């Protein structure tokens, strides 16, 4: 098995943190909210795939927030919650399209370029229950399902001569479990932190999120937040024609906007 390391990034992955924590007090009525958000994110890790005539190739992924933003073509996403103060159902969906045209030099000395397009689809559905509440602090374990799909198309040119194309279409469905801690700091201000882990289709996805929410009006919550995710997904092994690997840390900050419908 031969692994070649390119001097420039061949592909990247981005994800959106859509909805921050929504601390709520104990209540009997059901409430519903939906929202979206924006992020600034860095990526640090490795990715790999089998590039036909070039064989299995690994590339370092080391992208700043500005570099990630430059690669994003389109991005849509939404998320929300349903709760009665004890039971919390949360959901999110995102679809991101990236595009780029990296170039560099192979160990043989030949130049290469590889125009690519990358679609990422993700979704999550969890249900949590408040098991402990003392004063302004609430602890809520949660569990559910997480879905991630990567669709990648790459055209490889060596010395300006086409040598092949690669099409990747992989998805992973995981069981996710975690715990959230909500703290009411003031009547209109709350702090929420959650940690989660998911396994099943992937090799493991771990995440931590924290945010301070501010509700200036009954119908709107704004949440500046920070996040860290360690993502390890793979399809096959390097000698397989459809081998694909993404093993990286994604971290940064964002701002979510949550509209309380009921």
N, C-alpha and C positions, 0 to 999 in steps of 0.2 A: 504494500500500500504506500503510495507516494502522496505526500501532502505538500503543496506548494503555498507559500505565504505571499500574497500580493503586497506591494508597498502602499497601495491605496485601497480604500474600502470598496467592496463589490456590491454589498447590499446592506440595508439597515432595516430596523423595525421600530415603529413608534406606536404608542398607545395613549389614549386620553383618559385622564382621571376626571370623570364627568360630574359626580355629585358628592359633595362633602357630607360629613356627619350631620344629623339632624336631631339634637337632643330634644326630648319631649318629656313632659311631666306625666305622672300617672293620671289616666283619664279613661272614661268608658266609651266615648264616642269615637267613631272611626274618622281618620283624616287622610287626605290624599294630596301628594305633591308631585310635581314634575319639573325638570330643569335641564340645563346644559352647562357648559363651562369652557374654559380655555386653559392651556398649560404651556409652561416653558420647561423643556426636558432635555437631559443629557443621556447618552447611551455609551456604555463601556462594556465590551465583551468580544466574542468571536462568532462568526457565522461560517457555514460551509455548505457546499453542494457539489455534485458530480457534473463537471462541465464537458461532457462528451469527450472529444479528442484530447482535452487537457487533463482528463481524469479528475479525481477528487481534489477540491481546492478549498482552503480555509482562508478567511480574511479577518483581520482585526477590525472591530467596530469601535471607533473612538470619536464621538460626535458631540459638539457643543450645542447648546440650545439654538443658536443662530444657524448652524449647519442642518439641524433637524428641521427647522422651519423652512429652510430653502428647498428641502427635498419634498415637502408636503405639497401635493397638487390640489387635493380636495380632502375635506374632513367633515363628517357629520356625526352627531351623537346626541343621545338623550338618556336620562335616567330619572328615577323617582322612587317614591315610597308609598306604602299604605300602612297605617298604624292605628292602634287604639291606646297607645301608651305602654302596653305590656308586650304585645306582639308587633314585630316590625318586619314587613316585607319590603325588600329593596330590589331594584332591577336597573340594568343599564345596557345600552347597545351603542356600538360605534363602528363606523366604516371609514377607513382612511386609505387614500391612494397616494403612493409615493412614486417619484420618477427621477431618474438620473442618468448620467453618461460618464462613468468613471473610466480612467485610462491610466496606463502605467507601463512598466517594463518587466517582462518575464526574465527568469534566471538565464534563459538562452540569449538574451539581449534584444529579442524582438519586442516591438511595441504592441500593445493591445488596447482595445476599448470594448466596452460592453454595455450598450444602451439597455436599460431595464425599466420595467414597470412593476409595481408591487402593491397589491391590494390586501389590506388587513381587516378582517371582520372579527369583532369580539362581542361577547354578551355575558351577562351574569344575572342570576336570580338567587336570592338568599332569603331565608326566613329566620328571624331571631326572636328570642324571648327574654325579657328582663327577669333575671334570677335573683338579683340583689339590688335594693334601693335604700340608701341611707342619706338623708338630707338631700343635697343637690347632686349626689353621685349615684349613677345607675350602671350596672354591669349586665351586658347582653351577649351571651354566646349566640352564634348563628351558623347555619349550614345551608348548602345549596349546590348549584351547578354552575360551572364556568365553561364557556366555549371560546375557542380561538381558531381562526382559519387564516392561512397564508397562501396567497396566489401570486406567483412570481413568473415573469417572462423575461429572459435574457438573450440577447443576440451577441455572440462572441466574434470579434474580428481580431486577427493577429496579423501584424504588418499590413493593415488595411485590407486584408482578405478574409471574407466570412469563413469561419471554420465550424459553425454549428449554432444551434439554439437550444435553450433549456426552458422547459415549462414545468413549474412546480405547483401542485394544488393539494395541500395537506391541511387537515383539521385535527384538533384535539379537544376532547370533552373530559372535564375533570369534576370530581367531587371536591367541593371547597368547604373548609371549616375554619372558624375563627372566633374572635371575641372583640367586642367594642365596649369602651368605657366612655360614658357621657357625663359631663360635669356642667352644671348650671352656674355660670360665673356671675350673672346679673339677670334681671328680668328679660332683657333682650339679647343677652350674650351667652353663648355656650361653647364648650370645648369638647370635641369628640376625637378619640383615637381608636384605631382598630388595627388588628394584626390577623393575617389569614395565611393558610397554606392549602394548596390543591394538588391532587394526584389522580392518576387514572390513565388518561391518554398521554399526558405529558410526563417528563421526567421529574417535574416538580416546579411549582410556581409559588413564590412567597412574596408577601407584600405587607407594608406598613403604611398607614395613612394617618395624618393628624391635621386638624383644622379648627379654627375659631370662627364660629358662626355669629352673624349679627342680623337681627330681624327688625329692620327699621319700621316696617308696617306688618300687619297681621298676615298679608298675602305674599310677602317676599322675604327670603333669607339669602344673605350673601356670605360666602365661606371662603376666605383665603386659606389655602391648604398646602401641605408639603407631602411628598410621597416617595417611596422607594419600593421597587419590585425587582426580584431576582427570577428570571425566566429561563427555563431549560426545556426546549422542545427538540425532538429529533424524529426523523423518519428513516428507517433502515440503517445500514452501515455504509462506510465510505466506499466500499467496492460496488455497492448497488447503483444502478443507473439513475434511480430516483432518490438517492441519498440527499438529505437536507438536515441542517443543524442550525439552531439559534440558541446561544447560551450567553446571556448578557444581563447586566444591571441597568435598569432604567430609573432615573431619579430626577426630581425637580420640584416645581411649585406650580400652583394654579389658582384659579378663582372660579367658583361655581355660583350659579344663579338658580335658585329654587323657588318656584311659584306654588303656593299652597292653595289648592283648588277648593278643598272642603275643610 
